Amino acid sequence: MAVQTVTSTTESAGSAERSGSAAPSVDLGPAAALSCRECGHRVPLGPVFACEECFGPLEIAYDFSAYDTEELRRRIEAGPANIWRYAPLLPVPADVATKPNINPGWTKLVQADNLARELGVTGGLYVKDDSGNPTHSFKDRVVAQALEAARAFGFTTLSCSSTGNLAGAVGAAAARAGLRSCVFIPHDLEQGKVVMAAVYGGELVGIEGNYDDVNRFCSELIGDPAGEGWGFVNVNLRPYYAEGSKTLAYEICEQLGWRLPDQIVVPIASGSQLTKIDKGLRELIELGLVEDRPYKIFGAQAEGCSPVSTAYKAGHDVVRPQKPKTIAKSLAIGNPADGPYVLDIARRTGGAVEDVTDEQVVEAIRLLARIEGIFAETAGGVTVGVTKKLIENGDLDPSLTTVVLNTGDGLKTLDAVADTGLTATIRPNLDSFREAGLSS
């Protein structure tokens, strides 16, 4: 069966000239153009991220019309055990799998039966554990995709604004590809994330302020001559970078036997991960790779930085910025770019957006570690904590198949559980062992 076109476009030379950006000299697979999410205006592929007509965000538009469903399924299943098995659905060159890249993805989908019993889930509960990526966070997916775009557009420096995990992913990807990296972070990040970003040998710059201050600085730098030749993965390369998150949706469905989950709980920082997971699920439906049936997407935030959750609960369509104050620093974006789109998706799918306190985040980290052997970073504690709260509130149906995302490794956020330690200290003899009550 031939599949239908998901999104396609044609661009005239006149439109390319008006956009001020030229199409790349390389073939980016099924990627056809950049399309504005607000007004639908389209421009040729290039390193641009904002619509020239309304300043709305640009995203990749595709033409999948040439694909046959079963042939595409076979091609994917025969592909490498990383995100490049989905290269036919991504804006990448045909030879992407042969180039030096950190090759993330195909991480474990853990059937979390112990957690299911603890939370009262009867329909099946899974943890998509992305801590197994090369730098131990889901950011490797988006950076691997952005790296290919940077190569296509001839950039020589890979850069980003980051709350920590992205900085490490950019450093590692640039090192592997032989590119220079220079990344910018808030000056007060967790030390573990600072070390992990710096160890790859690139330049790591602390900015006095929070993530939103860092992001504003990078937006200024990109328009300055000093930023010429720089590929900012989450600014001028953002349309390509964001597509890496779709591979989470692809993997979850393939690992479930080409089946949509009924419910999925996703942490919210900028909101891009959640919006692209939804995009990935919709593409799989339109390509005929999964059965078209309802699914619900839930967003998870920490109470100390919960602008999207606050807007959702108030019934607002506009997300008002907040000043972050939470241990979940990887989610501490007070002015999330994709916040309004997250609201749309939660409401369209019948999901919700919820938040938990820092204390609940820590409890959830310990719970997941204690009963499933998965040590999540604070963002994972947010998703597990929110899942528990959603069930208690009656928002999430425990009889349905549910997937919870853990996006990073707990070794990066040790401060959150720093009071965890030795059970006992004993002398090296059996009497001392028994005295400590450890023999029964």
Backbone torsions as a table, in degrees:
resi	resn	phi	psi	omega
1	MET	NA	129.7	176.5
2	ALA	-77.9	138.2	-179.0
3	VAL	-83.9	162.6	178.5
4	GLN	-87.0	158.5	176.3
5	THR	-70.3	123.1	177.7
6	VAL	-75.7	-57.8	175.9
7	THR	-147.8	127.5	179.2
8	SER	-139.9	161.3	179.7
9	THR	-158.5	158.5	168.4
10	THR	-127.3	145.6	-176.7
11	GLU	-125.3	132.8	176.8
12	SER	-83.2	160.5	177.7
13	ALA	-60.7	-36.1	179.4
14	GLY	-61.7	-39.3	178.7
15	SER	-66.0	-38.9	178.7
16	ALA	-61.9	-40.3	-179.9
17	GLU	-67.1	-39.6	179.8
18	ARG	-66.1	-32.3	-176.9
19	SER	-72.7	-22.7	-178.2
20	GLY	77.7	6.4	178.9
21	SER	-126.8	143.6	-178.1
22	ALA	-101.2	150.8	175.3
23	ALA	-66.9	149.9	-178.6
24	PRO	-68.2	158.9	179.7
25	SER	-85.2	-0.6	179.7
26	VAL	-114.8	159.1	178.3
27	ASP	-84.8	121.4	177.9
28	LEU	-103.6	47.6	174.2
29	GLY	58.9	-132.9	-175.9
30	PRO	-79.7	-2.9	178.0
31	ALA	-63.2	125.8	-174.1
32	ALA	-107.4	-33.7	-175.3
33	ALA	-171.2	176.3	169.5
34	LEU	-103.6	133.4	-176.1
35	SER	-124.8	136.5	179.8
36	CYS	-76.7	130.8	179.6
37	ARG	-71.1	-18.0	-177.7
38	GLU	-92.9	-54.4	-172.9
39	CYS	-110.1	-8.1	178.2
40	GLY	82.8	-0.8	178.5
41	HIS	-60.4	140.6	-176.2
42	ARG	-122.0	143.6	178.4
43	VAL	-135.6	160.9	177.9
44	PRO	-62.8	157.7	177.4
45	LEU	-59.1	136.6	179.6
46	GLY	-178.9	175.6	-178.7
47	PRO	-83.1	63.6	178.2
48	VAL	-129.5	153.9	-174.0
49	PHE	-133.0	-9.9	-178.2
50	ALA	-123.5	141.6	-179.1
51	CYS	-69.1	134.3	179.2
52	GLU	-74.8	-15.7	-178.2
53	GLU	-89.3	-43.6	-173.8
54	CYS	-131.6	-0.2	-178.9
55	PHE	67.4	16.0	174.7
56	GLY	-73.5	166.6	-178.8
57	PRO	-74.2	141.7	176.6
58	LEU	-94.6	146.7	173.5
59	GLU	-140.2	165.6	-176.9
60	ILE	-72.7	132.7	170.0
61	ALA	-107.3	141.3	-172.5
62	TYR	-119.8	162.1	167.4
63	ASP	-125.9	102.0	179.7
64	PHE	-100.8	12.8	-169.0
65	SER	-64.8	-21.7	-177.2
66	ALA	-83.0	-8.4	-173.5
67	TYR	-82.8	138.2	169.4
68	ASP	-96.6	132.9	-171.2
69	THR	-57.7	-52.4	-175.1
70	GLU	-70.3	-36.4	176.0
71	GLU	-63.8	-40.7	177.9
72	LEU	-64.3	-41.8	177.9
73	ARG	-59.9	-45.6	179.4
74	ARG	-62.7	-41.0	-179.8
75	ARG	-62.9	-42.7	178.8
76	ILE	-63.5	-48.7	-176.2
77	GLU	-65.6	-23.9	178.0
78	ALA	-88.8	-2.3	-175.2
79	GLY	-79.5	177.9	-178.6
80	PRO	-68.6	160.1	-179.5
81	ALA	-83.1	57.9	175.9
82	ASN	-157.1	-174.0	-174.3
83	ILE	-65.3	-17.8	-176.9
84	TRP	-74.8	-5.1	169.9
85	ARG	-63.4	-22.6	179.4
86	TYR	-101.6	18.6	-179.6
87	ALA	-52.8	-34.9	178.3
88	PRO	-62.8	-12.2	-177.9
89	LEU	-113.6	11.9	-175.6
90	LEU	-125.8	157.3	178.5
91	PRO	-82.9	74.7	-177.9
92	VAL	-135.9	157.1	175.3
93	PRO	-65.2	158.3	-178.3
94	ALA	-62.7	-29.0	-176.5
95	ASP	-96.4	24.3	-173.7
96	VAL	-56.8	-37.0	-174.6
97	ALA	-70.3	-12.7	-178.6
98	THR	-95.8	-3.4	-176.2
99	LYS	-95.7	154.7	177.6
100	PRO	-64.2	117.4	-179.5
101	ASN	-152.1	160.8	-179.3
102	ILE	-78.1	-8.5	171.1
103	ASN	47.5	62.8	-179.2
104	PRO	-79.3	-179.9	171.5
105	GLY	100.9	-175.5	-173.0
106	TRP	51.3	44.8	178.5
107	THR	-80.3	168.3	-172.3
108	LYS	-70.6	139.8	166.3
109	LEU	-105.8	101.7	-171.9
110	VAL	-88.0	124.1	174.5
111	GLN	-76.8	105.9	-169.7
112	ALA	-94.9	71.8	-176.7
113	ASP	-66.8	-36.4	179.6
114	ASN	-64.9	-44.3	178.0
115	LEU	-65.8	-36.6	178.2
116	ALA	-60.1	-46.0	178.6
117	ARG	-62.7	-40.8	-179.4
118	GLU	-62.3	-39.4	-176.2
119	LEU	-93.9	-7.3	179.9
120	GLY	81.1	26.5	178.8
121	VAL	-88.8	124.4	-178.2
122	THR	-108.5	-14.5	-175.3
123	GLY	-89.9	2.6	-178.3
124	GLY	104.8	122.8	-179.0
125	LEU	-125.0	131.3	-178.0
126	TYR	-128.5	146.4	172.0
127	VAL	-112.0	117.7	172.7
128	LYS	-83.2	104.9	-169.9
129	ASP	-97.2	93.5	-177.7
130	ASP	-86.5	9.1	174.4
131	SER	-69.9	-11.1	179.3
132	GLY	-81.4	3.1	177.2
133	ASN	-72.3	165.9	-173.7
134	PRO	-53.9	-41.3	176.2
135	THR	-106.7	20.4	169.3
136	HIS	68.0	33.9	170.5
137	SER	-156.0	163.3	-179.6
138	PHE	-66.0	-16.3	-177.9
139	LYS	-60.0	-21.3	176.7
140	ASP	-61.0	-31.7	180.0
141	ARG	-64.2	-50.2	-175.6
142	VAL	-71.2	-35.2	179.9
143	VAL	-70.6	-38.8	177.3
144	ALA	-58.5	-39.9	177.9
145	GLN	-68.3	-44.3	179.7
146	ALA	-63.7	-35.1	178.7
147	LEU	-59.7	-42.1	179.4
148	GLU	-65.3	-36.7	176.6
149	ALA	-67.6	-40.3	178.5
150	ALA	-59.8	-42.4	176.9
151	ARG	-62.6	-44.7	-176.7
152	ALA	-61.5	-35.4	-176.7
153	PHE	-96.7	6.3	172.0
154	GLY	77.0	23.3	177.5
155	PHE	-74.7	147.5	-178.7
156	THR	-111.1	-15.0	177.9
157	THR	-124.8	131.8	176.9
158	LEU	-102.2	130.9	-174.4
159	SER	-143.2	170.7	177.9
160	CYS	-170.4	163.4	161.3
161	SER	-101.3	141.3	-169.2
162	SER	-148.6	148.7	168.9
163	THR	-93.5	7.4	174.1
164	GLY	135.8	-62.7	-176.4
165	ASN	-63.7	-39.1	-179.4
166	LEU	-65.7	-35.9	179.1
167	ALA	-59.9	-45.1	178.3
168	GLY	-65.3	-40.3	-179.8
169	ALA	-65.2	-40.9	178.0
170	VAL	-65.8	-44.2	179.0
171	GLY	-58.6	-44.5	-178.8
172	ALA	-68.3	-44.4	-178.2
173	ALA	-64.6	-41.7	179.2
174	ALA	-65.2	-41.9	179.1
175	ALA	-60.8	-44.7	-179.2
176	ARG	-64.0	-36.3	-176.4
177	ALA	-87.8	-7.5	-178.7
178	GLY	77.8	25.5	178.1
179	LEU	-104.2	159.3	172.3
180	ARG	-75.6	146.5	172.4
181	SER	-128.9	143.8	174.5
182	CYS	-146.3	111.4	-174.1
183	VAL	-121.0	155.7	-172.9
184	PHE	-123.9	131.8	-175.7
185	ILE	-135.1	158.6	168.8
186	PRO	-60.8	144.2	-172.5
187	HIS	-69.0	-15.1	-173.3
188	ASP	-111.5	30.4	178.2
189	LEU	-66.1	162.6	173.8
190	GLU	-56.8	137.8	-175.4
191	GLN	-60.6	-35.1	179.0
192	GLY	-59.9	-38.9	179.6
193	LYS	-74.0	-32.9	176.3
194	VAL	-62.7	-47.6	-179.8
195	VAL	-62.2	-44.5	-177.0
196	MET	-66.0	-29.7	177.5
197	ALA	-77.9	-34.8	-174.9
198	ALA	-80.1	-26.1	-170.8
199	VAL	-65.0	-21.1	-177.5
200	TYR	-79.8	-2.1	171.0
201	GLY	90.6	-0.7	177.0
202	GLY	-81.3	-179.0	178.4
203	GLU	-88.0	130.0	-179.0
204	LEU	-122.5	120.1	-172.8
205	VAL	-119.1	123.7	176.0
206	GLY	-87.8	134.7	178.5
207	ILE	-109.4	131.6	177.9
208	GLU	-71.8	105.0	-176.6
209	GLY	146.4	-176.6	178.5
210	ASN	-92.7	-174.5	-176.2
211	TYR	-59.7	-38.9	-178.5
212	ASP	-62.8	-34.2	174.7
213	ASP	-66.5	-41.6	178.7
214	VAL	-61.7	-44.9	-177.9
215	ASN	-63.9	-39.7	177.7
216	ARG	-63.0	-40.6	179.0
217	PHE	-61.9	-44.5	-179.3
218	CYS	-63.4	-35.9	177.6
219	SER	-64.4	-33.9	175.9
220	GLU	-70.3	-43.2	-176.6
221	LEU	-63.5	-36.0	-176.9
222	ILE	-65.4	-25.1	179.2
223	GLY	-95.0	4.6	-178.8
224	ASP	-103.3	148.6	176.9
225	PRO	-54.2	-27.3	179.2
226	ALA	-64.4	-22.3	-179.2
227	GLY	-95.8	9.2	-179.9
228	GLU	-65.6	133.0	-179.0
229	GLY	86.1	4.5	-179.0
230	TRP	-98.3	131.9	172.3
231	GLY	-102.0	102.4	176.4
232	PHE	-84.4	111.3	-170.2
233	VAL	-60.5	-32.9	-178.9
234	ASN	-109.0	22.8	172.8
235	VAL	-128.9	-91.0	-175.8
236	ASN	-72.6	-15.4	175.3
237	LEU	-104.9	9.6	-172.5
238	ARG	-57.7	-40.3	179.6
239	PRO	-58.0	-34.6	-179.0
240	TYR	-81.8	-45.7	177.8
241	TYR	-52.2	-48.3	-175.2
242	ALA	-61.9	-28.1	-178.5
243	GLU	-64.9	-21.6	178.2
244	GLY	-60.5	-29.6	-179.9
245	SER	-68.2	-23.1	178.3
246	LYS	-59.9	-29.3	-176.0
247	THR	-65.3	-23.0	172.7
248	LEU	-62.7	-44.5	178.2
249	ALA	-63.7	-44.7	179.7
250	TYR	-58.4	-48.9	-177.1
251	GLU	-64.2	-45.0	-178.9
252	ILE	-57.3	-46.8	-178.7
253	CYS	-66.8	-42.6	178.7
254	GLU	-65.0	-41.3	-179.1
255	GLN	-70.3	-21.2	173.6
256	LEU	-87.0	9.2	-179.3
257	GLY	84.2	41.1	-176.8
258	TRP	55.4	55.8	-179.0
259	ARG	-138.0	138.0	176.0
260	LEU	-70.7	139.4	167.9
261	PRO	-70.5	151.8	176.5
262	ASP	-72.7	-36.7	-175.7
263	GLN	-142.9	143.6	177.7
264	ILE	-140.4	135.9	-178.7
265	VAL	-112.3	122.7	-170.8
266	VAL	-125.1	132.7	175.7
267	PRO	-70.8	151.0	-178.3
268	ILE	-118.1	120.9	168.5
269	ALA	-112.5	-87.3	171.4
270	SER	-78.9	-20.3	-176.1
271	GLY	94.7	-7.7	-175.8
272	SER	-64.7	-39.5	-179.3
273	GLN	-58.7	-45.5	-178.5
274	LEU	-64.9	-44.1	-178.1
275	THR	-65.1	-35.3	-179.3
276	LYS	-78.9	-28.8	171.9
277	ILE	-62.7	-42.7	176.1
278	ASP	-61.8	-42.2	178.8
279	LYS	-61.7	-42.3	179.2
280	GLY	-62.9	-41.9	178.3
281	LEU	-63.2	-42.3	-179.9
282	ARG	-66.2	-36.7	178.0
283	GLU	-65.3	-42.1	179.6
284	LEU	-61.9	-37.8	177.3
285	ILE	-64.5	-48.1	-176.2
286	GLU	-70.5	-26.4	175.9
287	LEU	-79.8	-10.0	179.9
288	GLY	81.7	11.9	-178.0
289	LEU	-80.7	-20.6	174.6
290	VAL	-135.1	158.4	177.9
291	GLU	-69.4	138.1	178.1
292	ASP	-78.5	107.7	175.9
293	ARG	-151.0	164.7	-175.5
294	PRO	-64.9	148.8	170.6
295	TYR	-143.6	156.8	-180.0
296	LYS	-119.8	137.2	177.1
297	ILE	-116.3	127.8	179.4
298	PHE	-113.1	140.0	177.0
299	GLY	-103.2	146.9	-176.7
300	ALA	-128.4	130.3	177.1
301	GLN	-134.1	162.6	171.4
302	ALA	-87.7	142.5	-176.4
303	GLU	-56.6	-33.4	-178.4
304	GLY	-74.3	-4.8	173.0
305	CYS	-154.4	81.7	-171.8
306	SER	-131.6	50.7	-178.5
307	PRO	-63.9	-34.8	-178.9
308	VAL	-75.1	-42.7	177.5
309	SER	-60.8	-42.3	179.1
310	THR	-61.2	-44.5	179.3
311	ALA	-65.1	-41.2	-179.6
312	TYR	-61.6	-47.1	-177.2
313	LYS	-66.9	-29.7	179.8
314	ALA	-84.1	-6.4	-178.8
315	GLY	76.8	20.8	-177.7
316	HIS	-89.0	155.1	173.1
317	ASP	-99.4	-14.7	179.8
318	VAL	-104.5	137.1	179.6
319	VAL	-100.4	117.6	179.8
320	ARG	-86.5	131.3	-178.4
321	PRO	-61.0	150.5	175.4
322	GLN	-128.5	156.1	172.6
323	LYS	-89.5	117.6	-173.9
324	PRO	-66.6	139.8	172.3
325	LYS	-152.5	84.2	-176.8
326	THR	-154.9	156.1	175.4
327	ILE	-74.7	-17.2	179.4
328	ALA	-82.9	70.9	-171.6
329	LYS	-68.6	-25.4	178.3
330	SER	-69.0	-16.0	177.3
331	LEU	-107.0	6.0	-171.0
332	ALA	-83.6	66.2	174.8
333	ILE	-113.2	108.3	-173.4
334	GLY	-76.8	-18.0	179.9
335	ASN	-129.3	74.1	-172.2
336	PRO	-69.8	124.2	-174.9
337	ALA	-60.5	-37.7	-176.6
338	ASP	-97.4	13.2	-177.6
339	GLY	-52.8	-49.4	179.8
340	PRO	-61.3	-34.5	179.7
341	TYR	-71.6	-33.4	174.3
342	VAL	-61.1	-44.5	177.5
343	LEU	-57.9	-44.3	-179.9
344	ASP	-60.1	-44.7	-176.1
345	ILE	-69.3	-44.2	178.6
346	ALA	-58.1	-43.3	-178.7
347	ARG	-73.1	-39.7	-179.4
348	ARG	-65.0	-38.6	-176.1
349	THR	-88.6	-7.8	-177.0
350	GLY	84.3	17.1	177.7
351	GLY	-86.1	-151.4	-179.6
352	ALA	-163.4	170.7	172.9
353	VAL	-126.8	126.8	-175.0
354	GLU	-134.1	164.6	179.0
355	ASP	-137.3	161.3	178.7
356	VAL	-135.5	158.0	179.3
357	THR	-75.0	164.3	176.3
358	ASP	-59.7	-36.7	178.4
359	GLU	-62.7	-40.6	177.9
360	GLN	-69.0	-32.2	175.8
361	VAL	-61.5	-47.6	-179.6
362	VAL	-63.6	-43.2	178.0
363	GLU	-58.6	-40.8	-178.3
364	ALA	-70.0	-38.2	176.3
365	ILE	-58.7	-47.3	-178.5
366	ARG	-66.9	-39.4	178.9
367	LEU	-60.6	-49.5	-178.5
368	LEU	-63.1	-39.4	179.1
369	ALA	-67.5	-42.4	-173.4
370	ARG	-70.0	-36.8	-173.1
371	ILE	-109.6	-11.2	177.9
372	GLU	-125.0	-7.5	179.9
373	GLY	71.0	23.6	178.0
374	ILE	-112.6	117.7	-179.9
375	PHE	-96.1	101.3	-175.9
376	ALA	-91.1	150.7	170.2
377	GLU	-75.6	179.8	-174.0
378	THR	-59.2	-33.3	178.2
379	ALA	-62.9	-38.0	175.6
380	GLY	-66.6	-35.8	174.3
381	GLY	-62.5	-35.1	177.1
382	VAL	-63.8	-47.0	-176.4
383	THR	-67.6	-41.4	179.0
384	VAL	-66.9	-43.9	178.6
385	GLY	-61.3	-42.5	178.7
386	VAL	-67.2	-38.5	177.4
387	THR	-58.2	-46.0	177.7
388	LYS	-59.1	-44.1	-178.6
389	LYS	-68.0	-39.3	178.8
390	LEU	-62.5	-38.5	177.8
391	ILE	-67.4	-44.8	-180.0
392	GLU	-62.8	-34.4	-179.5
393	ASN	-81.4	-10.0	-177.8
394	GLY	82.7	12.1	179.7
395	ASP	-83.2	-32.0	-178.6
396	LEU	-109.3	129.0	-175.6
397	ASP	-82.7	112.5	-176.8
398	PRO	-70.0	-9.9	180.0
399	SER	-87.3	-2.2	-177.3
400	LEU	-106.8	155.9	177.2
401	THR	-66.3	124.5	-173.1
402	THR	-127.5	136.1	176.3
403	VAL	-117.9	130.2	178.5
404	VAL	-114.2	134.9	-178.4
405	LEU	-93.1	130.8	164.1
406	ASN	-110.8	114.3	-169.9
407	THR	-97.6	-0.9	-178.9
408	GLY	-163.6	169.6	-174.2
409	ASP	-89.0	134.6	179.8
410	GLY	-62.9	-19.6	177.8
411	LEU	-64.3	-17.5	179.2
412	LYS	-82.1	-18.5	-176.3
413	THR	-129.6	50.9	-177.4
414	LEU	-62.5	-28.2	-179.1
415	ASP	-57.9	-28.8	-177.3
416	ALA	-65.1	-28.8	-179.3
417	VAL	-123.8	34.1	-173.7
418	ALA	-64.7	-21.3	-179.7
419	ASP	-84.4	3.3	174.2
420	THR	-80.4	134.3	-177.6
421	GLY	-163.0	-149.7	-174.6
422	LEU	-64.3	142.4	172.6
423	THR	-73.7	-38.8	179.9
424	ALA	-162.5	160.3	170.6
425	THR	-120.4	123.0	-175.1
426	ILE	-127.3	163.7	172.2
427	ARG	-78.5	158.4	-174.9
428	PRO	-79.8	59.4	175.6
429	ASN	-150.6	162.5	-174.9
430	LEU	-67.2	-34.9	-180.0
431	ASP	-60.2	-44.4	179.0
432	SER	-64.8	-36.1	177.8
433	PHE	-62.2	-44.7	-179.2
434	ARG	-69.8	-38.8	179.8
435	GLU	-60.5	-30.9	-179.9
436	ALA	-79.4	-2.1	178.2
437	GLY	72.7	27.4	-176.1
438	LEU	-96.8	-1.8	-173.2
439	SER	-90.9	-3.9	-179.1
440	SER	-130.7	NA	NA
